[in-house]
């Protein structure tokens, strides 16, 4: 039965491993799914920014083509000098056609320093729809602006000139550098790394599109996306991971992360061997990367070993309970079956000698005799009786009598084969049914048992002897255990008559003798 318990343990362990791997796979798929959502949202945001920049660029080129020097824009008359700021431009609170401006324009120096080409470019910019909001701090895009290489900027939404105006410092910012011919000879729309906004809006990235007119670099159209909005985009269906999602650049710099905004680098290294959408292990635990977004960003999830284990266990908890309950029920069923088998075995055994009781002895012996008759094989019965057993009880007590029965039973069990059927027939009587054994072999076994019992001591130095009768089924055409026991009992009786401590084999003469003295 131990093998069944061992197999149940193996089954349980295998089931837990299978469920764990299934849960691990499910969590990985869930990570990939939410990672793709993040990638898609960031990609869509950048697509909108790129499309907007392209539309502004095309409108500017169109305005350059239409510009009439003899017809300056009405807002030109609203321009002022701000000598204390070394700047000129709009105050930021002007109106056009009765509507407040949503943008303002500032430049370096004074209006007296502005040449015709610069006024031309300013007029082109003012030709944009400046009464419609281009960006707002509550929207994904914080600022929308055009920066000219002539030293001025058009910024939306509008802010007072005292808060922000164009300076040479702006040319050192990433939004400008990524658009210049030196850094961007292919004239592509590019995305900056994370940097601190010159207008005080905090950390952000910029999407910048260079503007060329007749192959001459004029400036750059830019849209800024704030860090707070990027952090909002970085979310997961697995809420436990929200603080472990990062937007990182292709160089490994953290662009956005809810938990640590000042983090410069992730713990794992990005190289040419980066595998996307695969849960990979590194020194700090696990990470998984999205595809490269617009050639610039990855969305990355970082999980500690403990986080991953917790996510998996949380996912498989119900299945673990079901598997464990199944195993417990199976264990209980095997235990119940084991107990039933033991109970049945106990019901078949004599409580003192641990041999078969009389009922089981008769049932098993009859089955063995039937089989022997069918196979035409010999089968013998050995009947054993302890000599002077009443005297043993009277002189040494019932405990000694019990020990005598146990000792005789022990000797018999040591002497027989596994196929032999041994039982306690009565108080001090024992029967052995010996399949496939003729009279000669059975009598030899009986004599060996008698001799061993005679030599065996118990309860100190107490010894007993036994008288034994042997009968064989085939030789006398017997057909049942009861008939065979009667013949063996006659032989046993003869052994007692001959002085006890004898082994006697049944013969027909005993029948005649018995009839004469009955």
Phi, psi and omega in degrees: 000335181300327180298326179293318177297320178297317179295324178295318178298317178298316179299316180297313179299315178297320178296317179296318179297316180297316180295320180297314180296323177297316178295320178300316179296320180295317179296319179298318178296321179294320177298316180296319181298310181289330176296320178294325175298314178299316180299317181295318181294316178296317179298317179296320178301313181291325176299317178298315180298316181295316179297320179295313179302318180297320180294320177294318179300314180297321179294322178296316179298319177298318179293324176301318181294327184269351189300131178242113185297337182276358184231074182294156181291143181303330182289346179302325181291343180271354180294144179224161171266144176232078188300326180295339179254358187053047183216161172224166176143203179269150181291327181109000180235021181284166175235158175223126184054036178083000181250139178293144178289145176257010180212157171224159186236131178224150178219173181274142174088218181231166182296335180293338181271356184279126178270177185296321181296321180291319176298323179300314181293323178297317178298322178299317180294320181292345177285352175287163179282096186269001179261355177260137181292130179265319178212160178208152185293340178274351181262172178303326184261122182281310180231145167236133186201159173241127179249125181261147175286355177277356176098035173213168183216141171254119189239133174230137002287162184292140174227151178302145183298332178294332180280320180207135171211161186288137172223169178300336180301330182297333180288351178265356183278152183302326183300330180273315185300323183287351182255348185290153179302328181293319182268340187224065183295339181273002175060038183268158168285129183232161182242133183277168167283176179290135177209169182270129186292137178290337181266009173085017182269006177092198182286142182198171168240157181238141171253113187240135179239120179291145179246122177242141174231119187053046178062018176253126181291121181259318183171205183216137171267131184226148171234135180253135175247123184284156181298322181300319180290321178300321178296325178293325179295327183278091180223165182220150171296336176266093188302333180296343184263355188308321182277000182244019177256130182231150167256117184239151179281170179294348178264359178094006179279136177285121178269320181210141176195129185296328189274319184223091184290337183266009181290131183269321185219149174281165184284337182257156185263139176264131178215190183291345182267013180302129178251126183270147176056039176225129179288113184244154182259143172218183188300330183266002182137243182225154172216160177215135185245147172279180169292162177290124184265119179054032178067014189229319191236151165242145163267129184233136171253134174241129181230138171283165177303318181294320179299315181297316180299316180298318180297317181295313181297318178300322181288324187259004186307312181299317180291325177298318179297315181297313180298316181295318178297319178300315181294319179298316179297316178298318178300315181295322178295317178295319178298317179297316178298319179298316180295322178296319179296317179294321178297317179296321180294318178297324179293333180277344188257155171279133187296326184275307186274344185063019172264172176300141172284176188297320182297314180292321179301313181294318182295311182291323180293318177299320178296320180293321179293317177302317180294320180295319179296318180296322182270358182057049180245152178286152174210135186237159176234134177245121180251127186239136178227132180286129180286140175052041184294322178298321179295322177299316180295318184292321186276323187245354179095164183293333178296318178296323177297317178297318179295327177296316178298316180297319181294315179298318180297321180294318179297317181298314182298325179289338189265344187257170177273170179294330183279348180285147183251117185242130180213160175269116188276325181205202183308295179243021181254141179230150178229137174241122173263122189244097182295154175050044183220126180275179184299318184297313181292321179296320180292326177296317178296318181298318180295322179295320179294317180300315181296318182294321179293320180299324181277340189276130180254155178211164176049050185094244180247019181289135177228156175227165172240166180227152171252141188227137173241140183235135176220153182233141189286309189295320185295333185241016175054046178268152188232004180211162179296322181296317179296319182293322179294324179299316180293318179294328180292324175298318179295321179296319178300318180296324179295322178295318180296329183277005175112006178068174184052042182230161174238119185237138178261137182294142173215166180298331181302329180293328178295316181295317180297319182293321180294323181291328185256012179263000000 
